[in-house]
Amino acid sequence: MEHGTTDAAPARRRRMRTWLMAAATALAIALTGMWQLVPASAQQGGFTIDGTELIDANGNPFIMRGTSHPDVWYEGEFASYGEISDLGANTVRVVLGSGQRNWGVSSAARVQQIVDECKAQRLICMLEVHDTTGYGEEGGAATLDQAVTFWQGLYSVLDGEEAYVLINIGNEPVGNTNPQQWTQQTVDAIERMRSIGFEHTLVVDAPNWGQDWQNVMRDNAETVAAADEDGNTLFSIHMYAVYSNPQTVIDYFDAFEEMNLPLIVGEYGDTFQGQTVAWATIQSEAEARGIGWLAWSYSGNTGGDLDQVTSFNPSQLTTWGQRVFTSANGIQATAERATVFGDDPDPTDPTTTPTDDPTTGGPGGGDCTAVIGVVNDWGSGWQGKVTVTATGGALDGWRLTWTWAGSTRITSSWNATITSSGAGVTASDVGWNGTVASGQAREVFGFIGSSPAATPTVTCEAI
């Protein structure tokens, strides 16, 4: 989609390195008895593709249910990430600018802030460059190669975030003028991304302003998939006026299913320039087939067209917003969080099953210490992590208290129950992360704090 409008027309690290890192991590766990809570810095790997399925870093199928947020046009609406999560979404597609169009450049610091906030809000983050929209037909549009150059500048920010971030190389990268150019440009972009070192799942949008009404992406998808040496490319179709007939939706889904290739609906609406889109079929068929979707868009479209909430107010759902979030196959009825955020941990997983110390007679009898560490600091805010160490017997639960020395406060957190009174903070476990083996340390929860970053003394109490 264009800013505020609807579209005018329908140094390469190999997988061996990842395997070796995983093997080394597993060995360290076996030797020390130490296990670490997700989220962490993607030590467990990243998203992968298995046939038609997107697989998360814990080896579980993940089905996107979310919306888009036009961050580059509305940087002041940072609260939208939390609002989108609160409405039940498990994924957000984030509009970035690479500098070729008139809406500016998304800086590395801003992208870092976005990724950190997505993780804090338990949202998988799909980042996309919007300047490529309608290349060949739209004046000033960026090429996919220019988009890759933009991603290259973000490598240091995104490296290590493969479990939380997918990279949508370029939004609707070719218009209706010579859509056949899409195939080679997309192959080149994927190969260059891999040569830079990106190991993320790469998402590629269709030509024809994303709608692929000439079936260029569909007919060349196998060629594009084969060009990815990691086998980790996800195809994205945008469904607007071309998909007013339910059968057209079904036929397109069928084609990718027959090729055993992964597909998501990266954008769709319920209407397009006054024409009805088969939105209910998109949702019902996607649910039946395990296909992810990201509706366009949360708010900020000119005239409110395709806004899901009015003026970025989550309490004012539009009719379209109700269809996205509260309908029978909408987000609240079908979305499940990615397991990398710690929901419903598998008790049989040896990396997440705590063990009792036989010398202490089991959990519940020991003292503890805790420290706050700074994961990222972007100036206006920061991401913290909290590690608890069982200094006596094994822990069956913990309660932490501390007082901020200055104006720092927690703005959001995950995997802990937190209460605050002024500068004073109390944090306790949420059950499944309360156990720490005797003598071992465990990263137990994380948070986003207001500036400045701080590491006060923490008191830990075994409970």
C-alpha positions as CSV (number, residue, x, y, z in Angstrom):
1,M,0.0,0.0,0.0
2,E,1.1,3.6,-0.6
3,H,1.2,6.1,2.3
4,G,-2.4,7.0,3.1
5,T,-3.9,5.6,-0.1
6,T,-4.9,2.3,-1.7
7,D,-2.9,1.0,-4.7
8,A,-3.8,2.2,-8.1
9,A,-3.8,-1.3,-9.6
10,P,-4.7,-4.7,-9.1
11,A,29.9,-12.7,3.9
12,R,27.8,-15.7,4.1
13,R,27.5,-17.8,7.3
14,R,26.4,-21.3,6.4
15,R,23.8,-23.4,8.3
16,M,26.7,-25.4,9.6
17,R,27.6,-22.4,11.8
18,T,24.1,-22.4,13.2
19,W,24.3,-26.2,13.8
20,L,27.6,-25.9,15.6
21,M,26.4,-23.0,17.8
22,A,23.3,-25.1,18.7
23,A,25.5,-28.1,19.5
24,A,27.8,-26.0,21.6
25,T,24.9,-24.5,23.5
26,A,23.4,-27.9,24.2
27,L,26.7,-29.2,25.4
28,A,27.1,-26.3,27.7
29,I,23.7,-26.9,29.2
30,A,24.5,-30.6,29.7
31,L,27.7,-29.8,31.5
32,T,26.5,-27.0,33.7
33,G,22.8,-27.8,34.3
34,M,22.0,-24.3,33.3
35,W,19.0,-23.5,31.2
36,Q,17.9,-20.2,29.8
37,L,14.5,-18.7,29.4
38,V,13.2,-17.4,26.1
39,P,13.2,-14.6,25.0
40,A,17.0,-14.4,24.6
41,S,19.3,-13.3,21.8
42,A,18.1,-16.0,19.4
43,Q,20.5,-18.5,20.7
44,Q,18.0,-21.2,19.8
45,G,18.1,-20.3,16.1
46,G,15.5,-18.7,13.9
47,F,12.4,-19.2,11.8
48,T,12.7,-21.8,9.1
49,I,10.5,-23.2,6.3
50,D,9.3,-26.8,6.1
51,G,7.2,-27.3,3.0
52,T,4.2,-25.0,3.3
53,E,4.8,-24.3,7.0
54,L,6.7,-21.5,8.8
55,I,8.5,-23.1,11.8
56,D,9.5,-21.0,14.8
57,A,12.9,-21.3,16.6
58,N,11.5,-23.9,19.0
59,G,10.5,-26.2,16.1
60,N,6.8,-25.4,16.3
61,P,4.6,-24.3,13.3
62,F,3.7,-20.6,13.5
63,I,0.7,-19.0,11.8
64,M,0.8,-15.3,11.5
65,R,-2.3,-13.4,12.6
66,G,-1.7,-9.6,12.6
67,T,-1.8,-6.3,11.0
68,S,0.5,-3.6,9.6
69,H,1.7,-0.5,11.3
70,P,3.0,2.4,9.2
71,D,5.9,3.3,11.5
72,V,7.9,5.5,9.1
73,W,4.9,7.8,8.6
74,Y,3.8,7.9,12.2
75,E,6.8,7.6,14.4
76,G,4.9,9.3,17.2
77,E,2.5,6.4,17.4
78,F,4.9,4.1,19.2
79,A,2.2,2.9,21.5
80,S,0.5,1.1,18.6
81,Y,2.7,-2.0,19.1
82,G,1.4,-2.6,22.6
83,E,-2.2,-1.8,21.4
84,I,-1.9,-4.3,18.5
85,S,-0.6,-6.9,20.9
86,D,-3.4,-6.2,23.4
87,L,-5.9,-6.7,20.6
88,G,-4.6,-10.2,20.3
89,A,-2.2,-10.1,17.3
90,N,0.8,-12.3,17.3
91,T,2.6,-10.5,14.4
92,V,3.0,-7.0,13.2
93,R,4.2,-5.9,9.7
94,V,6.2,-2.7,10.1
95,V,6.5,-0.1,7.3
96,L,10.0,1.2,7.0
97,G,11.6,3.8,4.7
98,S,14.8,3.3,2.8
99,G,15.2,6.9,1.6
100,Q,14.1,6.8,-2.1
101,R,10.6,8.2,-1.5
102,N,9.6,11.4,0.3
103,W,8.8,9.8,3.7
104,G,12.3,9.6,5.1
105,V,14.6,6.9,6.3
106,S,14.1,4.5,9.2
107,S,17.3,4.7,11.2
108,A,19.1,1.8,12.7
109,A,18.3,3.2,16.2
110,R,14.6,3.3,15.3
111,V,14.6,-0.2,13.9
112,Q,16.4,-1.4,17.1
113,Q,13.7,0.3,19.2
114,I,11.0,-1.3,17.1
115,V,12.4,-4.8,17.4
116,D,12.9,-4.4,21.2
117,E,9.3,-3.2,21.6
118,C,7.9,-6.1,19.4
119,K,9.7,-8.5,21.7
120,A,8.5,-6.8,24.8
121,Q,4.9,-7.0,23.4
122,R,5.4,-10.7,22.4
123,L,4.9,-9.8,18.7
124,I,6.8,-11.4,15.9
125,C,8.1,-8.5,13.8
126,M,8.0,-8.5,10.0
127,L,10.0,-5.5,8.8
128,E,9.4,-4.3,5.3
129,V,10.9,-1.6,3.0
130,H,8.0,0.4,1.5
131,D,10.0,2.5,-1.0
132,T,10.0,-0.3,-3.6
133,T,6.2,-0.1,-4.0
134,G,5.2,-0.2,-7.7
135,Y,8.7,0.0,-9.2
136,G,8.7,0.4,-13.0
137,E,5.4,2.2,-12.8
138,E,5.6,4.4,-9.8
139,G,8.0,7.4,-10.1
140,G,10.8,7.4,-7.7
141,A,10.3,3.8,-6.5
142,A,13.3,2.0,-5.2
143,T,14.7,-1.2,-6.8
144,L,14.9,-4.4,-4.8
145,D,18.7,-4.0,-5.0
146,Q,18.4,-0.6,-3.3
147,A,16.3,-2.2,-0.6
148,V,19.0,-4.8,0.0
149,T,21.5,-2.0,0.5
150,F,19.2,-0.6,3.1
151,W,19.0,-4.0,4.9
152,Q,22.8,-4.3,4.7
153,G,23.0,-1.1,6.8
154,L,20.8,-2.8,9.4
155,Y,22.8,-6.0,9.6
156,S,24.3,-5.3,13.0
157,V,20.9,-4.5,14.4
158,L,19.1,-7.6,13.0
159,D,21.9,-10.2,13.3
160,G,20.9,-12.5,16.2
161,E,17.2,-11.6,16.0
162,E,16.3,-14.5,13.6
163,A,13.9,-16.0,16.1
164,Y,11.8,-12.8,16.4
165,V,12.2,-10.9,13.1
166,L,11.3,-11.8,9.5
167,I,12.6,-9.5,6.6
168,N,10.1,-8.6,3.9
169,I,12.7,-7.4,1.4
170,G,10.5,-4.9,-0.5
171,N,6.8,-4.0,-0.5
172,E,5.0,-4.7,-3.8
173,P,8.3,-4.4,-5.6
174,V,7.0,-4.2,-9.2
175,G,3.9,-2.6,-10.6
176,N,2.1,-3.6,-13.8
177,T,4.8,-2.5,-16.1
178,N,6.9,-5.5,-17.2
179,P,6.0,-7.6,-14.2
180,Q,8.3,-10.4,-15.6
181,Q,11.3,-8.5,-14.3
182,W,10.2,-9.5,-10.8
183,T,11.7,-13.0,-11.0
184,Q,15.3,-12.2,-11.7
185,Q,15.3,-9.1,-9.4
186,T,13.9,-11.3,-6.6
187,V,16.4,-14.0,-7.1
188,D,19.2,-11.5,-7.1
189,A,17.9,-9.9,-3.9
190,I,17.7,-13.2,-2.1
191,E,21.2,-14.2,-3.2
192,R,22.6,-10.9,-2.1
193,M,20.9,-11.0,1.3
194,R,22.4,-14.4,1.9
195,S,25.8,-13.2,0.8
196,I,25.7,-10.4,3.3
197,G,25.0,-12.9,6.0
198,F,21.3,-12.7,6.7
199,E,19.9,-16.0,8.0
200,H,16.4,-14.7,8.6
201,T,13.3,-16.0,6.9
202,L,13.0,-13.7,3.9
203,V,9.6,-12.7,2.7
204,V,9.0,-11.7,-1.0
205,D,6.0,-9.8,-2.2
206,A,4.4,-10.5,-5.6
207,P,4.5,-8.0,-8.5
208,N,1.4,-6.3,-10.0
209,W,1.3,-4.1,-6.9
210,G,1.5,-7.2,-4.8
211,Q,-1.6,-8.9,-6.3
212,D,0.0,-11.1,-8.9
213,W,-3.0,-10.9,-11.2
214,Q,-0.7,-12.1,-14.1
215,N,0.6,-15.0,-12.0
216,V,4.2,-14.1,-12.3
217,M,5.0,-15.0,-8.7
218,R,2.9,-18.1,-8.8
219,D,4.5,-19.4,-12.0
220,N,8.0,-18.6,-10.9
221,A,7.8,-19.4,-7.2
222,E,9.7,-22.7,-7.5
223,T,12.6,-20.9,-9.3
224,V,12.8,-18.2,-6.6
225,A,12.6,-20.7,-3.8
226,A,15.4,-22.7,-5.3
227,A,17.6,-19.6,-5.4
228,D,17.7,-19.4,-1.7
229,E,20.6,-21.5,-0.5
230,D,19.0,-21.6,3.0
231,G,15.6,-22.8,1.7
232,N,14.1,-20.1,3.9
233,T,11.9,-17.9,1.6
234,L,8.3,-17.2,2.3
235,F,6.0,-15.9,-0.5
236,S,3.5,-13.1,0.2
237,I,0.4,-12.2,-1.8
238,H,-1.6,-9.0,-1.4
239,M,-5.3,-9.5,-1.9
240,Y,-7.4,-6.5,-2.9
241,A,-9.8,-6.0,-5.9
242,V,-8.3,-8.9,-7.9
243,Y,-9.7,-11.2,-5.1
244,S,-13.3,-10.1,-5.1
245,N,-14.4,-13.6,-6.1
246,P,-13.9,-16.3,-3.4
247,Q,-12.9,-18.8,-6.0
248,T,-10.0,-16.7,-7.0
249,V,-8.7,-16.8,-3.5
250,I,-9.1,-20.5,-3.3
251,D,-7.4,-21.1,-6.6
252,Y,-4.4,-19.1,-5.6
253,F,-4.1,-20.9,-2.3
254,D,-4.4,-24.2,-4.1
255,A,-1.5,-23.4,-6.5
256,F,1.0,-22.9,-3.6
257,E,-0.3,-25.9,-1.8
258,E,0.2,-28.1,-4.8
259,M,3.8,-26.8,-5.2
260,N,4.4,-27.4,-1.5
261,L,5.6,-23.8,-1.1
262,P,4.8,-21.5,1.9
263,L,2.5,-18.6,1.3
264,I,1.0,-15.8,3.5
265,V,-1.4,-13.0,2.7
266,G,0.9,-10.1,3.5
267,E,-1.9,-7.5,3.0
268,Y,-5.6,-7.6,2.3
269,G,-8.7,-5.4,2.9
270,D,-12.4,-5.8,2.9
271,T,-13.0,-3.3,0.2
272,F,-10.9,-1.8,-2.6
273,Q,-11.9,1.5,-4.2
274,G,-15.5,0.7,-3.6
275,Q,-15.3,-3.0,-4.6
276,T,-15.8,-5.8,-2.2
277,V,-12.9,-8.1,-1.4
278,A,-13.5,-11.7,-0.4
279,W,-12.1,-11.1,3.1
280,A,-14.2,-13.7,4.8
281,T,-13.0,-16.4,2.4
282,I,-9.4,-15.2,2.9
283,Q,-9.8,-15.7,6.6
284,S,-11.7,-19.0,6.6
285,E,-9.5,-20.6,3.9
286,A,-6.3,-19.4,5.7
287,E,-7.6,-20.8,9.0
288,A,-8.4,-24.2,7.3
289,R,-5.0,-24.4,5.6
290,G,-2.7,-22.9,8.2
291,I,-1.9,-19.8,6.1
292,G,-0.8,-16.7,7.9
293,W,-2.2,-13.2,7.2
294,L,-1.6,-9.6,8.0
295,A,-4.4,-7.2,7.3
296,W,-3.8,-3.7,6.1
297,S,-3.6,-1.6,8.3
298,Y,-3.9,-0.5,11.9
299,S,-4.5,3.2,11.3
300,G,-3.3,6.2,9.4
301,N,-4.7,5.7,5.9
302,T,-5.9,8.9,4.1
303,G,-9.6,9.4,4.8
304,G,-9.6,6.4,7.1
305,D,-9.9,4.0,4.2
306,L,-8.9,0.5,5.4
307,D,-8.2,1.8,8.9
308,Q,-8.9,-0.8,11.6
309,V,-9.1,1.7,14.4
310,T,-9.9,5.4,14.2
311,S,-7.1,7.8,14.7
312,F,-4.9,5.2,16.4
313,N,-7.4,4.7,19.1
314,P,-7.7,1.0,19.9
315,S,-11.1,1.5,21.6
316,Q,-12.6,2.7,18.3
317,L,-12.6,-0.3,16.1
318,T,-14.0,0.4,12.6
319,T,-16.1,-2.2,10.8
320,W,-13.0,-3.4,9.1
321,G,-11.2,-3.5,12.4
322,Q,-14.0,-5.7,13.8
323,R,-13.6,-8.1,10.9
324,V,-9.9,-8.3,11.5
325,F,-9.9,-8.6,15.3
326,T,-13.3,-10.0,16.4
327,S,-14.9,-11.9,13.6
328,A,-15.3,-15.7,13.6
329,N,-11.9,-16.3,12.0
330,G,-10.3,-13.1,13.1
331,I,-7.3,-12.5,15.3
332,Q,-8.9,-13.0,18.7
333,A,-10.4,-16.3,17.7
334,T,-7.4,-17.8,15.9
335,A,-4.1,-16.1,16.9
336,E,-1.5,-18.1,19.0
337,R,1.7,-16.5,20.3
338,A,5.0,-17.7,19.0
339,T,6.4,-20.2,21.5
340,V,9.7,-18.3,21.6
341,F,8.0,-15.9,24.0
342,G,7.6,-18.7,26.5
343,D,3.9,-19.5,26.3
344,D,3.0,-23.0,27.3
345,P,6.6,-24.4,27.5
346,D,7.0,-28.0,26.8
347,P,7.7,-29.7,30.2
348,T,9.5,-32.5,28.4
349,D,12.0,-30.2,26.7
350,P,15.4,-30.9,28.4
351,T,16.5,-27.3,27.8
352,T,13.5,-25.9,29.8
353,T,13.0,-28.6,32.5
354,P,14.6,-27.5,35.8
355,T,16.2,-30.2,37.9
356,D,16.2,-30.6,41.6
357,D,19.6,-30.6,43.4
358,P,19.7,-34.0,45.2
359,T,21.9,-32.6,47.9
360,T,19.2,-30.1,49.0
361,G,16.2,-32.3,49.2
362,G,14.4,-30.6,46.3
363,P,13.2,-27.1,45.5
364,G,12.0,-24.5,47.9
365,G,14.7,-24.3,50.5
366,G,17.3,-21.7,49.4
367,D,18.4,-18.1,49.3
368,C,19.0,-16.2,46.0
369,T,20.6,-13.2,44.4
370,A,19.5,-11.3,41.3
371,V,21.0,-8.8,38.9
372,I,19.6,-6.5,36.2
373,G,21.5,-6.3,32.9
374,V,21.2,-3.9,30.0
375,V,20.5,-5.7,26.7
376,N,20.1,-2.6,24.5
377,D,20.1,1.1,25.1
378,W,18.7,3.4,22.4
379,G,18.8,6.6,24.4
380,S,15.1,7.3,24.9
381,G,14.6,3.8,26.4
382,W,16.3,0.5,27.0
383,Q,15.8,-3.2,27.3
384,G,16.7,-4.9,30.5
385,K,17.1,-8.6,31.6
386,V,16.9,-10.0,35.1
387,T,19.0,-13.1,36.1
388,V,18.3,-15.0,39.4
389,T,20.9,-17.2,41.0
390,A,20.1,-19.9,43.6
391,T,22.9,-19.4,46.1
392,G,21.7,-21.9,48.6
393,G,19.2,-24.7,47.9
394,A,17.1,-24.9,44.7
395,L,14.3,-22.3,44.3
396,D,10.7,-23.1,43.8
397,G,9.8,-19.4,43.4
398,W,11.3,-16.0,43.8
399,R,10.3,-12.4,44.6
400,L,12.6,-9.5,43.7
401,T,12.5,-5.9,45.0
402,W,14.5,-2.8,44.0
403,T,14.3,1.0,43.9
404,W,15.2,3.0,40.9
405,A,17.7,5.8,41.8
406,G,16.3,8.3,39.4
407,S,13.5,8.7,36.9
408,T,13.8,5.3,35.3
409,R,10.6,3.3,35.3
410,I,9.4,0.0,33.7
411,T,7.1,0.7,30.7
412,S,6.5,-2.9,29.7
413,S,7.6,-6.4,30.7
414,W,7.3,-10.1,30.0
415,N,7.4,-13.3,32.1
416,A,7.0,-11.7,35.5
417,T,4.3,-10.2,37.7
418,I,5.4,-6.7,38.4
419,T,4.0,-4.0,40.7
420,S,5.4,-0.6,41.1
421,S,4.9,2.2,43.6
422,G,6.9,5.3,42.5
423,A,10.5,4.2,42.2
424,G,9.9,1.0,44.1
425,V,9.4,-2.3,42.1
426,T,8.4,-5.8,43.2
427,A,8.7,-8.6,40.6
428,S,7.7,-12.3,41.1
429,D,7.7,-15.4,39.0
430,V,4.8,-16.5,36.9
431,G,4.9,-20.2,38.0
432,W,6.7,-22.0,35.3
433,N,9.9,-19.8,35.5
434,G,10.1,-19.9,39.3
435,T,12.4,-22.9,39.7
436,V,16.1,-22.5,39.7
437,A,18.5,-25.4,40.4
438,S,20.8,-25.0,43.4
439,G,24.0,-23.1,42.5
440,Q,22.7,-22.2,39.0
441,A,21.7,-18.9,37.4
442,R,18.7,-18.4,35.2
443,E,17.6,-15.4,33.1
444,V,14.0,-15.2,34.3
445,F,12.3,-12.1,32.7
446,G,12.8,-9.0,30.6
447,F,11.5,-5.5,30.4
448,I,11.6,-2.2,28.6
449,G,12.6,0.8,30.8
450,S,12.4,4.5,30.4
451,S,15.6,6.5,30.1
452,P,18.1,6.5,31.6
453,A,19.3,2.8,31.8
454,A,20.1,1.7,35.3
455,T,21.2,-1.4,37.2
456,P,20.1,-0.9,40.9
457,T,20.8,-3.4,43.6
458,V,18.2,-6.1,43.6
459,T,17.0,-8.0,46.7
460,C,16.0,-11.6,46.0
461,E,13.7,-13.6,48.3
462,A,13.0,-17.3,47.9
463,I,9.2,-18.1,48.1
